[in-house]
Amino acid sequence: AHELNQPLAAIVSLAYVLEDMSTVEQPDLPAFRKYAASIQEQSLRAADIVKTVRNLVRKTPTSRVSIEPNEVIDKSLTLLESELGLGGVRVRKDLTKSACNVLVDGIQIQQVLVNLIRNACDATPSGGQVAIRVERSKETEILLKVRDTGIGISEENLPHIFEPFYTTNKQGSGLGLYIARQLCEVNQAELTVDSSPDSGTRFHIRLSLARTERDE
C-alpha cells in the first residue's frame, strides 16, 4: 500500500493537470502528451509493484536480465523526482564510468533503491546529504551503496530493522526494509546495513556481475 501510494498520487495529480489544460482553447499539445505519457508510466509502475508482491508471496522465480546498475539508479531517482529536495536534503550520485552489467530484475532492485533512498532522506535533517555510489567490490560483484548523514540507527534497533512489522517510525508499516531484503534475496543479492547514532546509516547491496562482465 505504501509503495502504491506514490504512483497513484502522481496519476491523480497529472490527471488534474490534464483536466485544467483541456479547458484552454489552444492547449499545449506537446506538454499534454508529456503528462499523458507520465500517467502511463506511473500506471505501469503500479502494476509492476503489484506483480512483484504477488510473485514474492507465490515464490515465483525471478526473471533476471543483464542491466547496468547506473540505469537502475537513474530510474529510481526519476521515480523519486517529485520528493527529492523537499526536505532540504541534497542527493548525490557517484556512478561507474564504464559499463559493468549486473544480473537482476531491474524493477525489483529499483523498488529496493527507492525504499532505501526515501528512508535515507527521511532520516536526514535539512542541509544533510544522501549519497548513492556504485563500485566494483570483487571480480564478480558490484556494490550499490546508499549513505546518509542522518540521525543513524541505535544499537538497540539495528539488529531488528529487517524484521517484518518492526518500525520506529510512527508513519511506517515496518515492511519496507523487510521486503527490500526479500527482493534482494530472490535476486541472489545481499542487503546489509551499518549505522550508529548521529553518524548516519550506510546500506550496501551486493550484486553479481553478469557472466559477460565476469569473463572480460
N, C-alpha and C positions, 0 to 999 in steps of 0.2 A: 504493500500500500504506500509506504514511504517513497519507494523508487518510482512508482507510477504517478504520484502526485505532481512531480516536476514536468514530465511531458504533457500531462493532462492540463496543468495550469498554463503551459505555453500555448497549447492548442486553443484554449478559451481566450487568452489574450490576443492571439493572432486573428481569431475569428471576429473579435470586436473591432480590431483594426480594419479588417476587410469590410465589415459592415459599414464603418464610418467612411471608408474610401468609396464605397458603392453609392453614397448619397451625393457625391460630387459629380457635376455634369460631365467633366472630362477627367476621369481618374487616371492616375499614373499607372499605366498598364505594366511596365517592367517591374515596378515595386509591387503591384498586385500579384504578379506571377511569382515574385520572390517570396512573398508571405504565404502564398498557396503552397509553394514547394516546401516551405518550413513546416506547414501543417502536416504535409505528407510525411516528412522526415520524422517529426515527433510522434506521429501515429505509428509508424513502423518501429520506432524505438520502444514505444509502449508494448507493441506486440512482441518484440524481442524479449522484453523483460518477463512477460507472462510465459513465453515459451521456455526461457531459461529456468524459471522457478518450477514449471511443470516437469521439465526434464530432470531437474535436480531431485524432485520428490520421487519421480519414477526411476531414478538412477539410470537414465538413458545415456548411452555412451556419447561423449563429447566429440563433435566434429572439429578437429584441429587442422589448421592450414598454416602455411608459411607466410608470415607477415612481419613488416618492420615494426619494432617497438616504438619508433618515432611517430609512426602513423597512429598507433593505438593511443599514445599520449595526446597528440594533436586533436584527435576526435573526442577524447574525454574532456579536454579543455573547452572545445567548442560546445559540448553539451552543457557545460557549466558557465558559459559565457555571460549569461544574464545575472548570475550570482556573484561571480568573482569581482572583487573590488568594492562590493557594497559595504563591507565591514572595515575598509581601510587596510586590508591585508594585501601585500604585493605577492604575486605568484611568479616565480622564475623557473624557466626550464633550461636544462643543460643536456642536449641530446647528442647522440653519436653522429659524427660527420660521415662515416662510412656505413654502408648497408650491412646490417647484421640481423638477419631474419630469425624470428623465434617461431616455434610450433605451438600455436594456441588457437582457441576460439576467440577471435577478436572482440566480439560483443561481450563475452563474459569477462574478459580482462578489462575492458572498458568499464564495466559495472564495478569491478573491484577498485579501479583507479578513481572513478567518480566518488565512490564512498570514502576512500582514504583522503582525497583532496578536500572534499566537503568537510569531513571531520577535522582535518588539519586547520582549515580556515576558521571553523567554529571555535577551535581551542586556542587560536592565536589572537592576541589583543590588537587593536588598531595600531598600525605602524610596524607590525611584525611582518614576517616573510614565510612563505611556503615554497620550498624548492623541490622540483621534480628532476631527477637525474637518471641517465642510462649509462651503465658502464659494463665492460666485459670483466667478469669475475674469474672465470676459468676458460679453458679452451672450448668447453661445451656448454657454457652458461652465460646468461646475461642477468644483471641485477637492475631492477627498476626501484628507485629509491624515492620515497616521499618524506620530506623532512620539514618540520615546522619549528618556529621559535616561540611556541606557546607555553602553556602552563605545565605541560607534562602530565604523566600519569603516576599516581602514587605507587609506592612499593606494595602496598596492600591490595590495590586494584589490578595491578599489571598482570598477575597470573590468571585473571578471570575474564579478561576483555574479549576473548574469543568464545566464551560460553554463551549459549542461547539465552536470551532474556535478561542477561546481566548488563546493567547500564547505570551510569552515574549522572546521565543527562535526563532531566525531568521530561523533556520532549522526545526522548529516544525510545525505541522499542526494544533495544538490546539484541537486535537480529542482524544489523548491518555488517559488523565485523565477523559474526558467525558465518553468514552467507558468503562473505568475501573469502574467508579461508576455505569453505567448501568448494567455491568456484575455482580457487587456485588448485586444490587437490585434484579435482576432476580434469584439470589441465596439466597434471603431473608437475605442478609448480609448488613452491613453498612460500608461505607468507609468515614473516617473523616481525617482531617489534622490539625496540629498545627505547626506554624512556626513564626519566626521573623528574621529580617536581622542579619547576622553574627552569628547566634546561631543554625543553622541547621534546618532541617524540619523533622517532625515525622508524618508518615501516619499510621493509625490504621484500620485494617479490623476486624470487629466484626462478628464472625461466630457462628451459632448454633451447639451445640453438637448433634451427632446422638442420637436417642432415647435410644439405649442400654447404651450409656455413661451416660445419664441423670439418668437412673434407678439405676446405681451402687452406 
